[in-house]
Amino acid sequence: MKERKLIVNFPVLLVCLFTIVGCDNAAKERDKAVAEAEKANAELAKVRAVLEQTQKEKEQLSEEMAGIYKKWETDKAELAAADMQAQDEQENRIEELTQQRDETIAAVEELRAELKEKTKEIRELERRNKELRLTVQKLQNQLEQMYDQQGEESYGEPNEQGEEEIADENNV
């Protein structure tokens, strides 16, 4: 019976032995798994730290981008305002120059009309001057002819005005 007890106890013993050996392997695997979990936790902590840093950098960049965009919008508005002002000033200057040109053209036209009128007056005066000179010439010729005819008849001398006095009987 002892043998039987041993045979019956043998499988129990084997089971216990395998359990003890299995527990030892399980403990090693558990220790290995714990070490890997700790390593994974350490890496996870590093990744979380990097992620937090990256998130902070992202927020800073977002703030900087918002500032840059705001400045760009302000600069864009200022540029548009300056452009509008420059266009307005240019249009005003063009209007001023156009008005000055129109005034100058009107003044030139007025001066042309005046010049034309004065030229016409000068021509008329030159024509009358020519006529008067011809008349004076004719009158001088007639006077010379009269003096020549009277000179034969008279013996007078020129007076202060350069005219000859005709001697008459009472003026001796």
N, CA, C and O of each residue as an XYZ file, in Angstrom:
688
protein
N       0.795     -1.146      0.000
C       0.000      0.000      0.000
C       0.858      1.237      0.000
O       0.491      2.322     -0.451
N       1.911      1.013      0.487
C       2.807      2.119      0.480
C       3.132      2.476     -0.941
O       3.325      3.639     -1.295
N       3.182      1.483     -1.711
C       3.471      1.741     -3.090
C       2.302      2.457     -3.737
O       2.456      3.399     -4.516
N       1.205      1.997     -3.401
C       0.015      2.622     -3.950
C      -0.090      4.050     -3.488
O      -0.442      4.929     -4.275
N       0.190      4.290     -2.303
C       0.141      5.611     -1.767
C       1.177      6.461     -2.476
O       0.968      7.641     -2.760
N       2.261      5.841     -2.741
C       3.310      6.547     -3.435
C       2.868      6.805     -4.866
O       3.129      7.885     -5.396
N       2.219      5.863     -5.495
C       1.755      6.045     -6.861
C       0.676      7.113     -6.876
O       0.636      7.949     -7.779
N      -0.166      7.087     -5.916
C      -1.237      8.097     -5.862
C      -0.594      9.432     -5.491
O      -0.971     10.467     -6.040
N       0.305      9.426     -4.631
C       0.936     10.673     -4.201
C       1.907     11.191     -5.280
O       2.199     12.385     -5.355
N       2.392     10.261     -6.104
C       3.342     10.668     -7.124
C       2.737     11.690     -8.088
O       3.370     12.713     -8.349
N       1.558     11.458     -8.619
C       1.015     12.485     -9.492
C       0.770     13.786     -8.747
O       0.944     14.864     -9.315
N       0.380     13.704     -7.521
C       0.160     14.938     -6.749
C       1.509     15.617     -6.573
O       1.625     16.840     -6.650
N       2.488     14.827     -6.344
C       3.816     15.367     -6.173
C       4.303     16.007     -7.463
O       4.909     17.079     -7.463
N       4.026     15.331     -8.541
C       4.411     15.901     -9.824
C       3.680     17.225    -10.070
O       4.264     18.203    -10.539
N       2.447     17.224     -9.755
C       1.665     18.447     -9.945
C       2.239     19.550     -9.066
O       2.375     20.690     -9.512
N       2.572     19.227     -7.842
C       3.144     20.234     -6.942
C       4.486     20.702     -7.474
O       4.808     21.890     -7.456
N       5.260     19.735     -7.947
C       6.571     20.084     -8.485
C       6.428     20.993     -9.695
O       7.117     22.007     -9.805
N       5.546     20.633    -10.586
C       5.331     21.498    -11.761
C       4.785     22.862    -11.356
O       5.095     23.885    -11.967
N       3.987     22.846    -10.339
C       3.417     24.112     -9.876
C       4.520     24.994     -9.301
O       4.568     26.197     -9.555
N       5.396     24.378     -8.529
C       6.480     25.154     -7.938
C       7.402     25.649     -9.038
O       7.807     26.812     -9.039
N       7.733     24.769     -9.975
C       8.595     25.182    -11.086
C       7.852     26.226    -11.923
O       8.442     27.218    -12.353
N       6.598     26.006    -12.145
C       5.797     26.949    -12.917
C       5.685     28.272    -12.207
O       5.691     29.320    -12.854
N       5.586     28.257    -10.934
C       5.509     29.499    -10.178
C       6.809     30.258    -10.308
O       6.823     31.484    -10.410
N       7.902     29.515    -10.303
C       9.197     30.166    -10.431
C       9.293     30.826    -11.804
O       9.768     31.957    -11.901
N       8.853     30.148    -12.874
C       8.855     30.732    -14.218
C       7.868     31.906    -14.293
O       8.139     32.913    -14.948
N       6.751     31.768    -13.631
C       5.750     32.838    -13.637
C       6.302     34.059    -12.929
O       6.052     35.192    -13.340
N       7.059     33.824    -11.856
C       7.643     34.945    -11.127
C       8.650     35.652    -12.015
O       8.714     36.881    -12.028
N       9.442     34.879    -12.762
C      10.418     35.499    -13.672
C       9.694     36.280    -14.777
O      10.074     37.401    -15.116
N       8.666     35.676    -15.315
C       7.900     36.364    -16.363
C       7.205     37.597    -15.801
O       7.121     38.635    -16.457
N       6.706     37.462    -14.565
C       6.055     38.602    -13.934
C       7.061     39.696    -13.711
O       6.766     40.862    -13.977
N       8.259     39.357    -13.224
C       9.298     40.364    -13.006
C       9.691     41.013    -14.338
O       9.903     42.223    -14.420
N       9.782     40.184    -15.366
C      10.130     40.702    -16.684
C       9.025     41.629    -17.178
O       9.299     42.701    -17.717
N       7.760     41.206    -16.988
C       6.620     42.020    -17.422
C       6.564     43.330    -16.636
O       6.251     44.381    -17.195
N       6.871     43.262    -15.327
C       6.884     44.464    -14.482
C       7.983     45.402    -14.964
O       7.772     46.611    -15.051
N       9.153     44.854    -15.279
C      10.263     45.671    -15.759
C       9.887     46.328    -17.090
O      10.148     47.512    -17.306
N       9.275     45.550    -17.970
C       8.853     46.119    -19.248
C       7.781     47.188    -19.043
O       7.779     48.218    -19.718
N       6.867     46.929    -18.097
C       5.811     47.915    -17.809
C       6.419     49.180    -17.241
O       6.011     50.282    -17.610
N       7.401     49.041    -16.336
C       8.077     50.219    -15.782
C       8.822     50.977    -16.883
O       8.813     52.207    -16.927
N       9.466     50.215    -17.767
C      10.181     50.841    -18.887
C       9.182     51.577    -19.791
O       9.431     52.701    -20.226
N       8.042     50.916    -20.064
C       7.005     51.538    -20.892
C       6.457     52.779    -20.204
O       6.206     53.794    -20.853
N       6.265     52.696    -18.852
C       5.790     53.862    -18.093
C       6.805     55.005    -18.173
O       6.430     56.168    -18.324
N       8.098     54.663    -18.069
C       9.135     55.697    -18.160
C       9.113     56.333    -19.561
O       9.190     57.555    -19.690
N       9.010     55.509    -20.593
C       8.938     56.036    -21.958
C       7.664     56.857    -22.145
O       7.679     57.898    -22.802
N       6.561     56.381    -21.564
C       5.301     57.110    -21.641
C       5.422     58.463    -20.964
O       4.902     59.462    -21.461
N       6.107     58.496    -19.832
C       6.322     59.767    -19.130
C       7.157     60.710    -19.998
O       6.871     61.904    -20.084
N       8.196     60.158    -20.642
C       9.016     60.988    -21.536
C       8.176     61.514    -22.703
O       8.260     62.688    -23.066
N       7.370     60.629    -23.279
C       6.520     61.026    -24.402
C       5.515     62.084    -23.950
O       5.253     63.046    -24.672
N       4.950     61.903    -22.742
C       4.006     62.894    -22.214
C       4.695     64.240    -22.010
O       4.119     65.288    -22.301
N       5.950     64.210    -21.501
C       6.697     65.455    -21.301
C       6.961     66.136    -22.654
O       6.800     67.348    -22.799
N       7.369     65.325    -23.636
C       7.612     65.879    -24.971
C       6.302     66.393    -25.562
O       6.274     67.446    -26.198
N       5.225     65.651    -25.351
C       3.917     66.064    -25.845
C       3.477     67.376    -25.195
O       2.968     68.265    -25.878
N       3.670     67.499    -23.895
C       3.338     68.750    -23.195
C       4.174     69.900    -23.736
O       3.652     70.988    -23.981
N       5.479     69.665    -23.923
C       6.362     70.704    -24.475
C       5.915     71.097    -25.882
O       5.871     72.274    -26.239
N       5.587     70.075    -26.663
C       5.124     70.331    -28.025
C       3.807     71.109    -28.007
O       3.593     72.007    -28.821
N       2.927     70.751    -27.065
C       1.652     71.459    -26.940
C       1.884     72.923    -26.559
O       1.235     73.820    -27.097
N       2.815     73.158    -25.626
C       3.143     74.530    -25.226
C       3.719     75.307    -26.421
O       3.351     76.457    -26.664
N       4.619     74.663    -27.153
C       5.200     75.308    -28.330
C       4.122     75.610    -29.372
O       4.132     76.660    -30.014
N       3.180     74.648    -29.526
C       2.085     74.845    -30.472
C       1.251     76.049    -30.045
O       0.878     76.873    -30.881
N       0.957     76.156    -28.750
C       0.171     77.286    -28.251
C       0.924     78.602    -28.453
O       0.335     79.611    -28.842
N       2.246     78.581    -28.182
C       3.042     79.789    -28.403
C       3.043     80.179    -29.883
O       2.873     81.346    -30.236
N       3.239     79.173    -30.735
C       3.218     79.448    -32.171
C       1.849     79.953    -32.617
O       1.752     80.843    -33.462
N       0.794     79.379    -32.044
C      -0.558     79.838    -32.378
C      -0.744     81.292    -31.957
O      -1.327     82.086    -32.695
N      -0.242     81.641    -30.759
C      -0.328     83.024    -30.291
C       0.489     83.946    -31.195
O       0.038     85.031    -31.562
N       1.708     83.497    -31.553
C       2.548     84.295    -32.445
C       1.872     84.462    -33.804
O       1.878     85.551    -34.377
N       1.295     83.383    -34.314
C       0.604     83.457    -35.600
C      -0.587     84.407    -35.503
O      -0.849     85.180    -36.424
N      -1.309     84.343    -34.377
C      -2.440     85.258    -34.206
C      -1.942     86.700    -34.187
O      -2.568     87.580    -34.778
N      -0.817     86.946    -33.510
C      -0.228     88.289    -33.472
C       0.227     88.732    -34.857
O      -0.008     89.866    -35.274
N       0.882     87.812    -35.559
C       1.344     88.126    -36.911
C       0.153     88.395    -37.827
O       0.178     89.336    -38.620
N      -0.874     87.582    -37.718
C      -2.065     87.771    -38.546
C      -2.740     89.098    -38.220
O      -3.184     89.815    -39.117
N      -2.815     89.422    -36.919
C      -3.422     90.693    -36.500
C      -2.612     91.864    -37.053
O      -3.179     92.832    -37.560
N      -1.264     91.772    -36.953
C      -0.394     92.832    -37.492
C      -0.560     92.919    -38.996
O      -0.623     94.014    -39.555
N      -0.632     91.760    -39.659
C      -0.830     91.744    -41.098
C      -2.150     92.419    -41.466
O      -2.203     93.205    -42.412
N      -3.208     92.118    -40.726
C      -4.503     92.746    -40.980
C      -4.414     94.253    -40.757
O      -4.955     95.024    -41.550
N      -3.742     94.682    -39.692
C      -3.568     96.109    -39.416
C      -2.769     96.770    -40.526
O      -3.147     97.825    -41.035
N      -1.655     96.136    -40.898
C      -0.821     96.682    -41.978
C      -1.602     96.734    -43.288
O      -1.491     97.692    -44.053
N      -2.381     95.706    -43.530
C      -3.188     95.643    -44.748
C      -4.204     96.791    -44.759
O      -4.395     97.449    -45.781
N      -4.850     97.022    -43.614
C      -5.819     98.116    -43.518
C      -5.132     99.469    -43.686
O      -5.646    100.350    -44.376
N      -3.958     99.632    -43.050
C      -3.211    100.889    -43.183
C      -2.777    101.107    -44.629
O      -2.857    102.219    -45.150
N      -2.322    100.046    -45.264
C      -1.907    100.137    -46.661
C      -3.093    100.513    -47.547
O      -2.970    101.355    -48.436
N      -4.228     99.890    -47.298
C      -5.423    100.206    -48.087
C      -5.820    101.665    -47.867
O      -6.177    102.366    -48.814
N      -5.754    102.125    -46.599
C      -6.083    103.522    -46.298
C      -5.092    104.466    -46.977
O      -5.486    105.482    -47.550
N      -3.804    104.124    -46.908
C      -2.777    104.960    -47.546
C      -2.972    104.965    -49.057
O      -2.807    105.997    -49.706
N      -3.319    103.818    -49.609
C      -3.560    103.724    -51.047
C      -4.754    104.588    -51.440
O      -4.706    105.311    -52.435
N      -5.827    104.508    -50.649
C      -7.009    105.326    -50.931
C      -6.668    106.804    -50.823
O      -7.096    107.607    -51.652
N      -5.895    107.165    -49.797
C      -5.505    108.560    -49.612
C      -4.650    109.024    -50.791
O      -4.837    110.124    -51.312
N      -3.718    108.181    -51.200
C      -2.862    108.529    -52.338
C      -3.697    108.683    -53.607
O      -3.469    109.599    -54.397
N      -4.659    107.790    -53.799
C      -5.535    107.889    -54.971
C      -6.362    109.168    -54.911
O      -6.517    109.866    -55.913
N      -6.901    109.473    -53.703
C      -7.670    110.701    -53.546
C      -6.818    111.928    -53.827
O      -7.249    112.848    -54.522
N      -5.599    111.935    -53.278
C      -4.693    113.058    -53.510
C      -4.353    113.173    -54.990
O      -4.308    114.273    -55.542
N      -4.117    112.042    -55.623
C      -3.794    112.045    -57.048
C      -4.983    112.552    -57.859
O      -4.813    113.353    -58.778
N      -6.184    112.089    -57.522
C      -7.376    112.550    -58.226
C      -7.574    114.050    -58.010
O      -7.916    114.773    -58.945
N      -7.359    114.519    -56.766
C      -7.479    115.950    -56.486
C      -6.453    116.740    -57.282
O      -6.768    117.794    -57.835
N      -5.241    116.240    -57.341
C      -4.188    116.921    -58.093
C      -4.536    116.954    -59.579
O      -4.339    117.964    -60.254
N      -5.058    115.830    -60.077
C      -5.467    115.780    -61.479
C      -6.583    116.787    -61.734
O      -6.578    117.486    -62.747
N      -7.543    116.858    -60.804
C      -8.631    117.830    -60.953
C      -8.094    119.255    -60.945
O      -8.514    120.089    -61.747
N      -7.144    119.537    -60.016
C      -6.538    120.869    -59.957
C      -5.825    121.195    -61.264
O      -6.001    122.276    -61.828
N      -5.016    120.246    -61.739
C      -4.274    120.466    -62.978
C      -5.221    120.622    -64.167
O      -4.981    121.443    -65.052
N      -6.286    119.839    -64.185
C      -7.264    119.947    -65.258
C      -7.938    121.316    -65.223
O      -8.141    121.951    -66.258
N      -8.279    121.757    -64.019
C      -8.896    123.079    -63.875
C      -7.921    124.173    -64.298
O      -8.304    125.113    -64.995
N      -6.658    124.053    -63.878
C      -5.650    125.032    -64.284
C      -5.480    125.027    -65.805
O      -5.375    126.084    -66.426
N      -5.453    123.842    -66.392
C      -5.328    123.733    -67.845
C      -6.504    124.410    -68.531
O      -6.329    125.169    -69.484
N      -7.722    124.123    -68.031
C      -8.909    124.722    -68.629
C      -8.884    126.242    -68.491
O      -9.232    126.963    -69.426
N      -8.466    126.726    -67.311
C      -8.358    128.167    -67.101
C      -7.309    128.767    -68.035
O      -7.512    129.841    -68.601
N      -6.197    128.072    -68.189
C      -5.131    128.551    -69.075
C      -5.612    128.572    -70.522
O      -5.354    129.527    -71.255
N      -6.305    127.523    -70.923
C      -6.848    127.472    -72.289
C      -7.825    128.627    -72.497
O      -7.797    129.295    -73.530
N      -8.691    128.856    -71.505
C      -9.646    129.963    -71.625
C      -8.915    131.299    -71.706
O      -9.288    132.168    -72.494
N      -7.859    131.463    -70.880
C      -7.089    132.710    -70.911
C      -6.387    132.869    -72.256
O      -6.349    133.968    -72.810
N      -5.832    131.779    -72.782
C      -5.161    131.832    -74.081
C      -6.170    132.188    -75.174
O      -5.883    133.009    -76.045
N      -7.338    131.574    -75.126
C      -8.373    131.873    -76.113
C      -8.787    133.340    -76.014
O      -8.985    134.008    -77.029
N      -8.913    133.823    -74.807
C      -9.266    135.233    -74.591
C      -8.158    136.132    -75.144
O      -8.430    137.131    -75.810
N      -6.901    135.764    -74.859
C      -5.780    136.553    -75.370
C      -5.703    136.477    -76.896
O      -5.373    137.465    -77.552
N      -6.006    135.316    -77.455
C      -6.024    135.189    -78.914
C      -7.074    136.113    -79.519
O      -6.821    136.809    -80.502
N      -8.250    136.105    -78.914
C      -9.318    136.967    -79.416
C      -8.903    138.432    -79.299
O      -9.120    139.232    -80.209
N      -8.300    138.762    -78.156
C      -7.826    140.125    -77.943
C      -6.740    140.479    -78.958
O      -6.748    141.567    -79.534
N      -5.799    139.543    -79.172
C      -4.718    139.758    -80.137
C      -5.289    139.928    -81.540
O      -4.855    140.792    -82.302
N      -6.257    139.100    -81.861
C      -6.887    139.194    -83.171
C      -7.544    140.563    -83.339
O      -7.422    141.194    -84.389
N      -8.235    141.011    -82.306
C      -8.888    142.323    -82.341
C      -7.856    143.438    -82.456
O      -8.015    144.365    -83.250
N      -6.790    143.337    -81.650
C      -5.740    144.365    -81.685
C      -5.026    144.352    -83.035
O      -4.697    145.406    -83.578
N      -4.787    143.148    -83.579
C      -4.158    143.037    -84.888
C      -5.044    143.699    -85.945
O      -4.562    144.396    -86.837
N      -6.323    143.465    -85.821
C      -7.277    144.072    -86.744
C      -7.237    145.595    -86.599
O      -7.235    146.323    -87.592
N      -7.205    146.068    -85.339
C      -7.125    147.513    -85.093
C      -5.828    148.088    -85.658
O      -5.831    149.160    -86.262
N      -4.713    147.368    -85.460
C      -3.408    147.833    -85.965
C      -3.437    147.907    -87.489
O      -2.951    148.878    -88.070
N      -3.993    146.908    -88.131
C      -4.085    146.930    -89.593
C      -4.919    148.120    -90.067
O      -4.582    148.806    -91.032
N      -6.021    148.334    -89.348
C      -6.873    149.472    -89.707
C      -6.117    150.782    -89.511
O      -6.191    151.684    -90.346
N      -5.372    150.878    -88.375
C      -4.594    152.099    -88.132
C      -3.477    152.254    -89.162
O      -3.204    153.366    -89.617
N      -2.828    151.149    -89.533
C      -1.786    151.207    -90.568
C      -2.379    151.645    -91.903
O      -1.784    152.440    -92.630
N      -3.562    151.115    -92.213
C      -4.238    151.499    -93.453
C      -4.570    152.990    -93.426
O      -4.341    153.704    -94.403
N      -5.119    153.457    -92.283
C      -5.465    154.883    -92.168
C      -4.208    155.740    -92.199
O      -4.195    156.823    -92.785
N      -3.120    155.231    -91.542
C      -1.855    155.956    -91.533
C      -1.334    156.106    -92.963
O      -0.858    157.169    -93.361
N      -1.437    155.015    -93.725
C      -0.990    155.045    -95.118
C      -1.822    156.050    -95.910
O      -1.293    156.844    -96.688
N      -3.141    155.995    -95.691
C      -4.020    156.941    -96.378
C      -3.669    158.375    -96.008
O      -3.606    159.260    -96.862
N      -3.438    158.587    -94.690
C      -3.104    159.932    -94.229
C      -1.771    160.389    -94.796
O      -1.621    161.555    -95.162
N      -0.819    159.501    -94.873
C       0.478    159.861    -95.468
C       0.311    160.231    -96.943
O       0.888    161.201    -97.435
N      -0.496    159.426    -97.626
C      -0.752    159.745    -99.029
C      -1.454    161.093    -99.161
O      -1.158    161.895   -100.046
N      -2.407    161.312    -98.234
C      -3.118    162.596    -98.249
C      -2.158    163.736    -97.957
O      -2.203    164.777    -98.613
N      -1.274    163.538    -96.957
C      -0.290    164.558    -96.607
C       0.638    164.795    -97.787
O       0.967    165.937    -98.108
N       1.058    163.716    -98.428
C       1.944    163.826    -99.588
C       1.260    164.618   -100.703
O       1.858    165.491   -101.332
N      -0.014    164.285   -100.925
C      -0.764    164.995   -101.961
C      -0.881    166.473   -101.605
O      -0.717    167.358   -102.445
N      -1.176    166.706   -100.302
C      -1.329    168.096    -99.854
C      -0.002    168.843    -99.968
O       0.022    170.009   -100.362
N       1.088    168.185    -99.630
C       2.405    168.822    -99.769
C       2.707    169.121   -101.234
O       3.249    170.175   -101.565
N       2.356    168.198   -102.090
C       2.568    168.411   -103.525
C       1.720    169.584   -104.003
O       2.177    170.430   -104.772
N       0.486    169.615   -103.535
C      -0.386    170.708   -103.927
C       0.145    172.041   -103.406
O       0.115    173.056   -104.102
N       0.645    172.012   -102.129
C       1.199    173.238   -101.542
C       2.421    173.684   -102.325
O       2.604    174.871   -102.596
N       3.236    172.739   -102.677
C       4.432    173.080   -103.446
C       4.044    173.687   -104.791
O       4.643    174.655   -105.262
N       3.048    173.101   -105.374
C       2.594    173.629   -106.657
C       2.021    175.037   -106.459
O       2.255    175.929   -107.275
N       1.268    175.227   -105.367
C       0.701    176.543   -105.104
C       1.810    177.549   -104.831
O       1.765    178.677   -105.323
N       2.809    177.143   -104.047
C       3.917    178.050   -103.740
C       4.703    178.371   -104.997
O       5.166    179.490   -105.219
N       4.829    177.333   -105.805
C       5.550    177.552   -107.043
C       4.776    178.565   -107.913
O       5.379    179.443   -108.529
N       3.490    178.440   -107.954
C       2.678    179.354   -108.755
C       2.665    180.721   -108.112
O       2.733    181.730   -108.813
N       2.580    180.781   -106.815
C       2.538    182.059   -106.130
C       3.929    182.634   -105.998
O       4.080    183.852   -105.914
N       4.922    181.816   -105.978
C       6.299    182.276   -105.851
C       6.666    183.145   -107.035
O       7.438    184.095   -106.911
N       6.144    182.833   -108.106
C       6.393    183.636   -109.261
C       5.679    184.961   -109.093
O       6.116    185.975   -109.638
N       4.616    184.967   -108.367
C       3.850    186.163   -108.162
C       4.263    186.886   -106.909
O       4.096    188.104   -106.845
N       4.799    186.207   -105.897
C       5.078    186.868   -104.621
C       6.557    186.920   -104.347
O       7.351    186.204   -104.958
N       6.905    187.762   -103.440
C       8.310    187.922   -103.068
C       8.468    187.771   -101.564
O       9.363    188.402   -101.001
N       7.688    187.009   -100.904
C       7.694    186.846    -99.442
C       8.737    185.852    -98.974
O       9.310    185.081    -99.744
N       8.951    185.913    -97.672
C       9.906    185.014    -97.026
C       9.167    184.100    -96.064
O       8.046    184.400    -95.654
N       9.775    183.018    -95.714
C       9.082    182.080    -94.793
C       8.933    182.700    -93.419
O       9.834    183.395    -92.950
N       7.800    182.454    -92.767
C       7.582    182.927    -91.392
C       8.108    181.910    -90.394
O       8.809    180.971    -90.772
N       7.770    182.094    -89.108
C       8.304    181.216    -88.041
C       7.846    179.780    -88.188
O       8.579    178.875    -87.789
N       6.692    179.532    -88.731
C       6.215    178.179    -88.899
C       6.775    177.561    -90.163
O       6.435    176.416    -90.462
N       7.566    178.209    -90.880
C       8.153    177.665    -92.081
C       7.286    177.913    -93.287
O       7.573    177.381    -94.359
N       6.225    178.704    -93.158
C       5.370    178.995    -94.277
C       5.758    180.347    -94.838
O       6.146    181.269    -94.121
N       5.644    180.419    -96.076
C       6.000    181.703    -96.711
C       4.819    182.637    -96.607
O       3.661    182.256    -96.780
N       5.159    183.869    -96.321
C       4.078    184.847    -96.280
C       3.908    185.380    -97.683
O       4.857    185.672    -98.412
N       2.714    185.480    -97.991
C       2.428    186.043    -99.317
C       2.300    187.559    -99.150
O       1.540    188.068    -98.327
N       3.063    188.223    -99.951
C       3.044    189.669    -99.858
C       1.800    190.215   -100.533
O       1.488    189.890   -101.679
N       1.141    191.007    -99.826
C       0.007    191.705   -100.442
C       0.309    193.189   -100.419
O       1.368    193.609    -99.950
N      -0.527    193.904   -100.874
C      -0.273    195.319   -101.023
C      -0.205    196.024    -99.705
O       0.532    197.005    -99.602
N      -0.905    195.608    -98.700
C      -0.931    196.278    -97.410
C       0.239    195.825    -96.544
O       0.541    196.488    -95.552
N       0.878    194.778    -96.861
C       1.922    194.186    -96.027
C       3.253    194.393    -96.700
O       3.772    193.472    -97.332
N       3.816    195.565    -96.585
C       5.069    195.844    -97.252
C       6.174    195.922    -96.268
O       7.322    196.152    -96.646
